[in-house]
Amino acid sequence: KVGKTSLIMSLVSEEFPAVVPYKVEEITIPADVTPERVPTHIVDYSGQRYMHRVRRQQQEVSRE
């Protein structure tokens, strides 16, 4: 599977992981590592939980 978590892990390790966890801890890439010299903070989240919340909010709005 290729999703947010596997892409984050491959960015950090420079290879696709054989086993992908549910989510990874927050990652900070220092500015001196990037060509643009911009620090980058990556936060992984569960898309399923997010989408469940969005669907619930949409249902509440449609009932009004």
C-alpha positions in Angstrom: 0.0 0.0 0.0 1.1 3.5 -0.7 -0.4 6.1 1.6 0.6 9.2 3.6 2.5 7.1 6.2 4.5 5.1 3.8 5.4 8.2 1.8 6.6 9.9 5.0 8.6 6.9 6.0 10.2 6.6 2.5 11.1 10.3 2.6 13.0 9.8 5.9 14.6 6.5 5.2 15.0 7.0 1.4 13.3 3.6 0.6 9.8 2.2 0.8 9.2 0.3 4.0 8.2 -3.3 3.9 6.0 -2.9 7.0 4.0 0.3 7.5 2.7 1.3 10.9 -0.7 2.8 11.5 1.0 6.2 11.8 4.4 7.7 12.5 5.5 10.3 15.1 5.9 13.9 14.1 9.0 14.6 12.1 11.0 17.8 11.8 13.4 18.2 8.9 15.9 20.9 9.7 16.4 23.8 7.3 20.1 23.0 6.6 19.0 19.6 5.0 16.8 21.1 2.3 17.9 23.0 -0.8 15.4 25.8 0.0 16.8 26.1 3.6 13.3 25.9 5.0 12.5 23.8 8.1 9.7 21.3 7.5 7.4 19.8 10.2 5.4 16.7 9.1 2.5 15.5 11.1 1.0 12.1 10.2 -2.7 11.6 11.0 -5.2 8.9 10.4 -7.2 9.7 7.3 -10.0 7.4 8.3 -10.6 9.3 11.6 -10.5 12.6 9.7 -12.9 11.5 7.0 -15.3 10.0 9.6 -15.4 13.4 11.3 -16.0 15.2 8.0 -18.8 12.9 7.0 -20.5 13.4 10.4 -20.3 17.1 10.0 -21.7 17.0 6.5 -24.6 14.9 7.8 -25.3 17.4 10.6 -25.3 20.3 8.1 -27.7 18.4 5.7 -30.2 17.8 8.5 -30.5 21.6 9.2 
